[in-house]
Amino acid sequence: MLKNKFVLSITLVLSCVLQIIGFCRAPATYFENGFMIGLDKKDIGFGVATSILPLLITVCFILFFTSGTVENLTHGYGKLLIVRDYSKTLLILKRFLKNCLTIVCIVIFQLLIFLFVNNYLTPVENGMLKAVLMYFLILNALVLMQCFLEMYIPAYIVNIVIFIYCSVSYYLVQMFFHSTVAKLIMFPCLLFGMQNEAVSADNTYYLYLAGAIIINLLLVILCIRKFKKIDIF
């Protein structure tokens, strides 16, 4: 397990480096700390699909990093604790907290590594802190969704499904659907400051922020309810 995590950590670092290289090769397309800002809302040309992929590459590897959360609880050390009458609710909440702290560390790392290349990218004047907060909340929601789906289907399929969902959602919102309801339904698009209005100082941002918090809470509740019904034997 430790070896796998080490390999995934190295892969995640490499994905961030590759993302930066891609951004610097097209500085007019991406922005300072571009991993959390996204594409300009006016960018609806033919190349949108290829521009989206570099934005989501680290999301893909983060999903692989947190993959298998439920399996570890039902077949690993968690199984032994449950047999000893350890609370299933407390067990999965502690796992969620661990995943949450992992995401915080990853986001901080992305921020730090991007600081070295910000001068080569299109500047952003406002909303950086707001964008960071939303990026974290939506990323955490995706990991919670990953945990929930893992209770029904194999982890490797879950990763593929979520990555496709992220890619398609962002593409559709970028190209066609711009309403608040559409963005909340296709919430992975809210990873990015251009779509969640963090950089535009629009008050709609706070609606998206509330929606992100509700999505996180709802997924936590769904995960707990399902996990308590799982038969580990």
TITI-725227 format. One line per 4 residues: for each residue y, z, x of N, C-alpha, C. Coordinates in pm, whole numbers. Example, Ala and Ser with C-alpha at 12.3 -4.5 7.8 and 13.67 -1.06 7.14 Angstrom:
<sites>
-569 780 1319 -450 780 1230 -330 780 1320 | -225 708 1285 -106 714 1367 3 787 1290
</sites>
This chain:
<sites>
-121 0 83 0 0 0 126 0 86 | 128 88 190 244 95 277 266 -37 350 | 154 -98 391 163 -227 459 220 -332 367 | 175 -334 241 226 -430 144 375 -410 121
418 -284 108 560 -255 86 643 -297 206 | 587 -279 325 660 -321 446 680 -472 447 | 573 -544 417 581 -690 413 680 -736 307 | 677 -671 189 769 -707 82 914 -675 121
933 -566 195 1068 -530 239 1123 -636 334 | 1038 -680 429 1080 -785 522 1111 -914 446 | 1026 -946 348 1046 -1067 268 1176 -1060 190 | 1206 -941 136 1330 -922 61 1452 -942 150
1446 -889 272 1555 -908 367 1573 -1056 399 | 1462 -1125 423 1468 -1267 453 1525 -1347 335 | 1490 -1304 213 1544 -1375 95 1694 -1359 86 | 1745 -1241 124 1890 -1219 124 1958 -1307 229
1894 -1318 345 1949 -1402 451 1950 -1549 408 | 1840 -1594 348 1833 -1732 299 1938 -1757 191 | 1960 -1655 107 2061 -1668 2 2200 -1686 63 | 2229 -1609 165 2359 -1619 231 2376 -1756 296
2272 -1805 361 2279 -1938 424 2309 -2045 318 | 2239 -2033 204 2263 -2129 96 2405 -2120 43 | 2458 -1999 31 2594 -1981 -19 2697 -2039 78 | 2677 -2013 206 2774 -2058 306 2773 -2210 322
2662 -2273 285 2656 -2420 292 2728 -2484 174 | 2754 -2405 70 2828 -2457 -46 2934 -2355 -88 | 3032 -2328 0 3129 -2220 -26 3216 -2242 -148 | 3231 -2367 -192 3314 -2393 -311 3242 -2354 -440
3110 -2337 -430 3030 -2306 -549 3014 -2156 -570 | 3008 -2081 -460 2978 -1938 -468 3098 -1854 -427 | 3089 -1725 -461 3203 -1635 -445 3168 -1517 -355 | 3271 -1442 -317 3249 -1318 -243 3146 -1232 -316
3053 -1175 -237 2943 -1100 -298 2883 -1182 -412 | 2859 -1308 -381 2817 -1404 -483 2689 -1371 -555 | 2607 -1284 -497 2482 -1248 -564 2506 -1178 -697 | 2625 -1120 -716 2653 -1050 -841 2766 -1114 -920
2823 -1223 -869 2934 -1290 -937 2887 -1413 -1012 | 2798 -1490 -951 2744 -1608 -1019 2833 -1730 -1008 | 2801 -1829 -1087 2875 -1955 -1086 2997 -1946 -1177 | 3096 -2026 -1145 3212 -2038 -1233 3167 -2087 -1370
3222 -2029 -1476 3182 -2068 -1612 3213 -2214 -1642 | 3305 -2272 -1566 3339 -2413 -1586 3241 -2507 -1517 | 3151 -2451 -1438 3055 -2534 -1365 2938 -2569 -1457 | 2941 -2687 -1515 2836 -2728 -1609 2779 -2865 -1571
2792 -2897 -1445 2745 -3028 -1399 2594 -3035 -1381 | 2550 -3150 -1330 2408 -3177 -1314 2342 -3080 -1215 | 2419 -3034 -1118 2363 -2950 -1013 2352 -2803 -1047 | 2380 -2764 -1171 2376 -2623 -1209 2238 -2562 -1184
2134 -2635 -1220 1997 -2582 -1206 1967 -2546 -1061 | 2005 -2634 -968 1979 -2606 -827 2071 -2497 -772 | 2188 -2481 -832 2280 -2376 -788 2235 -2239 -837 | 2162 -2236 -947 2115 -2110 -1005 2003 -2049 -921
1915 -2132 -868 1798 -2082 -795 1834 -1990 -678 | 1933 -2024 -593 1969 -1931 -486 2019 -1796 -538 | 2083 -1796 -656 2132 -1672 -714 2018 -1580 -756 | 1905 -1639 -795 1794 -1561 -849 1684 -1534 -748
1696 -1586 -627 1587 -1572 -531 1559 -1425 -497 | 1663 -1345 -480 1641 -1204 -449 1586 -1129 -570 | 1626 -1170 -691 1572 -1108 -812 1421 -1127 -816 | 1376 -1245 -778 1233 -1276 -776 1159 -1181 -683
1212 -1160 -562 1144 -1074 -466 1155 -926 -503 | 1263 -888 -571 1273 -750 -620 1164 -723 -723 | 1137 -821 -809 1030 -807 -907 894 -792 -840 | 872 -867 -733 747 -851 -659 740 -714 -592
855 -663 -549 859 -533 -482 821 -420 -578 | 866 -430 -703 837 -325 -802 713 -355 -884 | 650 -469 -858 533 -509 -935 419 -408 -921 | 342 -391 -1029 226 -302 -1025 256 -158 -1055
375 -130 -1106 413 9 -1136 313 76 -1230 | 281 9 -1339 189 67 -1438 48 76 -1383 | 6 -26 -1310 -129 -24 -1252 -146 93 -1156 | -42 124 -1079 -48 238 -987 -63 370 -1062
-4 376 -1181 -11 499 -1259 -145 516 -1329 | -207 407 -1369 -331 415 -1447 -457 401 -1361 | -441 349 -1238 -558 332 -1152 -543 400 -1017 | -424 445 -984 -402 508 -855 -389 659 -869
-289 714 -799 -270 858 -799 -237 911 -938 | -171 827 -1019 -132 870 -1153 -252 904 -1239 | -362 833 -1221 -483 859 -1300 -533 1000 -1275 | -534 1041 -1149 -580 1176 -1115 -491 1282 -1178
-359 1258 -1177 -266 1354 -1237 -286 1364 -1387 | -307 1249 -1452 -326 1249 -1597 -453 1323 -1635 | -559 1303 -1556 -685 1374 -1580 -664 1524 -1572 | -571 1566 -1490 -541 1709 -1475 -436 1757 -1576
-421 1682 -1684 -331 1718 -1793 -183 1712 -1756 | -151 1628 -1659 -10 1606 -1626 52 1521 -1736 | 176 1551 -1773 244 1480 -1881 261 1332 -1848 | 210 1246 -1937 227 1102 -1917 375 1064 -1921
449 1128 -2010 593 1098 -2021 665 1132 -1893 | 639 1250 -1839 704 1291 -1715 663 1202 -1599 | 537 1162 -1599 486 1078 -1491 556 943 -1487 | 568 878 -1602 631 746 -1604 783 755 -1585
844 864 -1632 988 882 -1608 1018 900 -1460 | 933 973 -1391 950 990 -1246 935 855 -1175 | 844 772 -1225 826 640 -1166 947 552 -1192 | 1005 564 -1313 1127 489 -1344 1241 531 -1253
1251 662 -1228 1357 712 -1139 1339 658 -998 | 1215 653 -952 1187 599 -818 1226 451 -811 | 1190 376 -915 1228 234 -919 1380 218 -922 | 1446 306 -999 1591 301 -1010 1657 325 -875
1609 423 -801 1664 452 -668 1636 337 -572 | 1521 273 -587 1490 156 -505 1590 45 -530 | 1622 23 -657 1719 -82 -693 1856 -48 -637 | 1897 78 -643 2025 120 -588 2032 86 -439
1926 118 -366 1922 90 -222 1930 -61 -195 | 1860 -140 -276 1862 -285 -258 2001 -341 -284 | 2067 -294 -390 2201 -343 -424 2300 -306 -314 | 2291 -183 -262 2379 -141 -152 2355 -228 -30
2228 -256 0 2195 -343 113 2255 -482 94 | 2243 -537 -27 2300 -669 -54 2451 -668 -36 | 2517 -562 -82 2661 -551 -66 2700 -550 81 | 2629 -470 159 2662 -456 301 2640 -587 376
2529 -652 350 2498 -775 424 2593 -888 385 | 2643 -887 261 2735 -992 219 2876 -970 270 | 2909 -847 310 3042 -821 362 3072 -903 487 | 2967 -939 560 2986 -1013 685 3018 -1160 662
2996 -1210 540 3019 -1353 515 3123 -1377 406 | 3184 -1272 357 3280 -1289 247 3395 -1383 281 | 3434 -1386 408 3547 -1472 447 3515 -1619 435 | 3387 -1653 424 3346 -1793 415 3329 -1839 271
3345 -1748 176 3320 -1780 36 3449 -1770 -45 | 3446 -1824 -165 3563 -1823 -253 3599 -1679 -289 | 3725 -1637 -269 3762 -1498 -295 3762 -1462 -443 | 3733 -1336 -470 3738 -1281 -606 3839 -1167 -606
3935 -1173 -696 4043 -1075 -693 4010 -947 -770 | 3940 -959 -882 3921 -843 -968 3775 -825 -1008 | 3742 -702 -1048 3617 -675 -1116 3495 -656 -1029 | 3512 -636 -899 3395 -624 -812 3310 -502 -846
3373 -388 -867 3298 -266 -900 3229 -278 -1035 | 3299 -338 -1131 3239 -360 -1262 3118 -453 -1251 | 3132 -555 -1168 3023 -651 -1150 2902 -583 -1086 | 2926 -494 -989 2816 -422 -924 2742 -336 -1026
2816 -266 -1110 2754 -179 -1211 2667 -260 -1306 | 2718 -371 -1355 2639 -453 -1448 2519 -515 -1379 | 2536 -557 -1255 2425 -614 -1179 2311 -513 -1169 | 2347 -390 -1138 2246 -284 -1127 2178 -257 -1261
2257 -246 -1368 2200 -214 -1500 2106 -323 -1550 | 2145 -449 -1534 2060 -559 -1581 1936 -571 -1493 | 1953 -552 -1364 1837 -556 -1274 1739 -445 -1309 | 1791 -327 -1339 1704 -216 -1380 1634 -247 -1512
1706 -313 -1604 1645 -352 -1732 1531 -451 -1710 | 1548 -542 -1616 1442 -639 -1587 1318 -570 -1530 | 1339 -468 -1447 1226 -393 -1391 1157 -312 -1501 | 1236 -256 -1594 1176 -185 -1707 1097 -281 -1797
1151 -400 -1818 1077 -500 -1893 947 -536 -1823 | 955 -546 -1692 836 -573 -1612 729 -465 -1636 | 770 -339 -1635 676 -228 -1659 615 -237 -1798 | 698 -268 -1896 648 -276 -2034 547 -388 -2049
578 -505 -1997 488 -619 -2011 358 -599 -1933 | 365 -522 -1823 244 -496 -1745 141 -415 -1823 | 182 -352 -1930 89 -277 -2012 7 -369 -2103 | 45 -497 -2105 -23 -594 -2190 -89 -707 -2110
-21 -753 -2005 -71 -868 -1931 -67 -838 -1781 | -144 -912 -1699 -148 -887 -1554 -10 -897 -1490 | 7 -818 -1383 137 -807 -1317 188 -941 -1264 | 99 -1021 -1206 145 -1147 -1146 196 -1244 -1252
137 -1239 -1372 185 -1323 -1482 320 -1272 -1532 | 335 -1140 -1536 461 -1079 -1578 576 -1127 -1490 | 554 -1128 -1359 658 -1171 -1266 702 -1314 -1293 | 605 -1400 -1317 635 -1541 -1346 714 -1553 -1476
669 -1480 -1580 735 -1485 -1711 880 -1440 -1702 | 903 -1328 -1632 1040 -1275 -1623 1129 -1366 -1540 | 1076 -1422 -1433 1158 -1511 -1351 1197 -1636 -1429 | 1103 -1690 -1506 1134 -1806 -1590 1237 -1768 -1696
1221 -1650 -1755 1316 -1602 -1856 1456 -1591 -1796 | 1465 -1537 -1675 1595 -1524 -1608 1658 -1661 -1583 | 1578 -1753 -1530 1629 -1885 -1495 1674 -1962 -1618 | 1590 -1963 -1721 1621 -2038 -1843 1741 -1975 -1914
1744 -1842 -1922 1855 -1773 -1989 1988 -1805 -1924 | 1992 -1794 -1792 2117 -1819 -1721 2158 -1966 -1736 | 2063 -2056 -1727 2094 -2198 -1740 2150 -2230 -1879 | 2085 -2179 -1983 2129 -2209 -2119 2268 -2152 -2148
2292 -2030 -2101 2424 -1969 -2122 2531 -2043 -2042 | 2499 -2078 -1919 2595 -2150 -1835 2631 -2285 -1893 | 2533 -2353 -1951 2552 -2490 -1997 2595 -2502 -2143 | 2537 -2417 -2231 2551 -2443 -2374 2600 -2324 -2457
2540 -2208 -2440 2565 -2095 -2530 2657 -1993 -2464 | 2774 -1974 -2525 2873 -1886 -2464 2910 -1767 -2552 | 2844 -1752 -2665 2879 -1642 -2756 2826 -1509 -2703 | 2886 -1402 -2750 2844 -1268 -2710 2700 -1241 -2750
2663 -1281 -2872 2527 -1257 -2922 2425 -1330 -2834 | 2455 -1456 -2800 2363 -1534 -2717 2344 -1469 -2580 | 2451 -1418 -2524 2441 -1354 -2393 2359 -1226 -2399 | 2372 -1151 -2508 2294 -1027 -2521 2146 -1058 -2542
2117 -1165 -2616 1977 -1205 -2635 1918 -1253 -2502 | 1994 -1333 -2430 1951 -1383 -2299 2017 -1299 -2190 | 1992 -1168 -2196 2068 -1071 -2116 2058 -1088 -1964 | 1956 -1155 -1906 1959 -1173 -1761 2084 -1244 -1709
2149 -1324 -1793 2272 -1391 -1751 2383 -1291 -1721 | 2371 -1171 -1778 2473 -1069 -1758 2464 -1003 -1621 | 2368 -1047 -1540 2364 -1004 -1400 2493 -1039 -1328 | 2559 -1144 -1374 2666 -1204 -1296 2804 -1182 -1358
2899 -1148 -1271 3033 -1111 -1314 3108 -1217 -1391 | 3077 -1344 -1364 3143 -1452 -1437 3099 -1456 -1583 | 2977 -1414 -1610 2925 -1416 -1747 2947 -1284 -1821 | 2951 -1173 -1751 2973 -1045 -1819 3121 -1006 -1825
3207 -1097 -1782 3353 -1083 -1790 3409 -975 -1697 | 3333 -933 -1598 3383 -832 -1505 3503 -883 -1425 | 3502 -1012 -1391 3609 -1066 -1306 3726 -1121 -1387 | 3712 -1127 -1518 3820 -1185 -1600 3907 -1078 -1666
3870 -950 -1649 3944 -839 -1711 3944 -847 -1862 | 3846 -916 -1920 3831 -925 -2065 3760 -800 -2116 | 3809 -744 -2226 3749 -622 -2281 3607 -642 -2333 | 3565 -768 -2347 3427 -796 -2388 3328 -737 -2287
3375 -717 -2164 3290 -656 -2060 3230 -525 -2109 | 3310 -445 -2176 3263 -312 -2218 3158 -323 -2329 | 3165 -429 -2408 3061 -454 -2506 2929 -488 -2435 | 2939 -573 -2333 2820 -607 -2255 2766 -484 -2181
2856 -400 -2133 2815 -278 -2064 2737 -187 -2159 | 2790 -170 -2281 2720 -90 -2381 2585 -152 -2416 | 2583 -285 -2427 2458 -354 -2456 2355 -334 -2346 | 2400 -339 -2220 2308 -319 -2107 2249 -179 -2107
2332 -79 -2139 2283 59 -2146 2181 75 -2258 | 2211 16 -2373 2120 24 -2488 1987 -45 -2456 | 1993 -161 -2391 1871 -232 -2354 1785 -147 -2261 | 1849 -81 -2164 1776 7 -2073 1710 122 -2148
1784 187 -2236 1730 300 -2311 1616 257 -2402 | 1635 143 -2467 1531 92 -2558 1403 62 -2482 | 1415 1 -2366 1297 -32 -2286 1228 94 -2235 | 1305 195 -2199 1246 323 -2157 1163 383 -2270
1220 384 -2391 1150 440 -2507 1023 361 -2537 | 1032 229 -2535 914 145 -2562 805 167 -2457 | 847 179 -2331 750 202 -2223 679 336 -2240 | 755 439 -2272 696 572 -2288 597 572 -2405
637 515 -2517 549 512 -2635 420 437 -2606 | 430 325 -2540 310 247 -2509 224 316 -2405 | 288 371 -2301 213 436 -2193 134 556 -2243 | 189 628 -2338 120 746 -2391 -8 707 -2467
-13 580 -2511 -131 534 -2587 -235 465 -2497 | -200 445 -2370 -292 374 -2280 -414 461 -2248 | -532 400 -2260 -655 467 -2221 -683 436 -2075 | -685 536 -1991 -700 515 -1846 -846 516 -1803
-937 540 -1893 -1078 552 -1853 -1152 420 -1871
</sites>
